[in-house]
Amino acid sequence: MNTLLKSEIPGRNPIRGKVRDVYDFGDRLLIVATDRISAFDWILPTGIPDKGRVLTQLSRFWFDLLQVPHHLLSMNAADLPLPDGTDIAALDGRSMVVRKTKVFPIECVVRGYLSGSGWKEYQSSHTVCGLSLPSGLRESDRLPDPIFTPATKAETGHDENISFERMSTIIGDEHAVRLREFSMQVYTKAADYAKARGIIIADTKFEFGVVNDSIILIDEVLTPDSSRFWPADQFSPGKSQPSFDKQFVRDWLETTSWDKNSPPPALPDRVVEGTRDKYIDAYERLTGTTFPWK
């Protein structure tokens, strides 16, 4: 299996994120999801084969299912004026041609269950992003109702959880209300769909942009990288849950002597294969189809 860690288009310099390479084509962007994987704010030296294809194909699936305004125009990189010598095969399955938007500098997080940074905050204050929650909740408990907990987008390191009021001061009251409504609408529909297929979406984050005065859903959507997916048949509140994301990688790193302040170690084959299996399992459960690059 080939692993794409860095995409190359002759004569063009992409913006490289932790996972994605983004190429600017004027009013359109080419987003290439590589097989890079990050943990503890480091990009690991070992990629997960086809991980980028899982993220891209799952995003496509959700864009089609949700039927909301979004930025996806095409899954075919060749729809753009690519220069001669571009390796189209390497981009297959992991590319999205999208509309360029003015991006809101907010991560729109919706939580249906108490986990991660929300659980840490709740333990000290019975709040999450300033929202009061009932006492007596356990780790991984389902919340009485999903909550909207925005965060600021960090260029490096962790995003910072903020209050809705703080979000309103950053982007304006009207946009803040609309993004909250949009996020809750998408999460509710997706969570109901996933639950019927054996997956709990404990929480997820969305990004939005504006084009022609309209707010649209952008970036990846409801993937194992942007969401916390739990197998419903193993759900047991009161502790952390098994998941379909890169927790498998984090758990292995915790068993090593890596200090998280120096370049991380390479992943062993069994961890790479196990992580790939988890990503593909999530794709197949949600879509009801076999992963095309299996």
Buried (B, 14 or more C-beta within 10 A) or exposed (E): EEBBBEBBBEEBEBEBBBBBBBBEBEEBBBBBBBBBBBBBEBBBEBBBBBBBBBBBBBBBBBBEBBEBBBBBBBBEBEBBEBEEEBBEEBBBBBBBBBBBBEBBEBBBBBBBBBBBBBBEBBEEEBEBBBBEBEEEBEBBBBBEEBBBBBBBBEEEEEBEBBBBEBBBEBBEEEBBEBBBEBBBEBBBBBBEBBEEEEBBBBBBBBBBBBBEEEBBBBBBBBBBBBBBBBBBEEBEBEEBBEBBBBBBBEEBBEEEEBEEEEEBBEBEEEBBBBBBBBBBBBBBBBBEEEBEBE
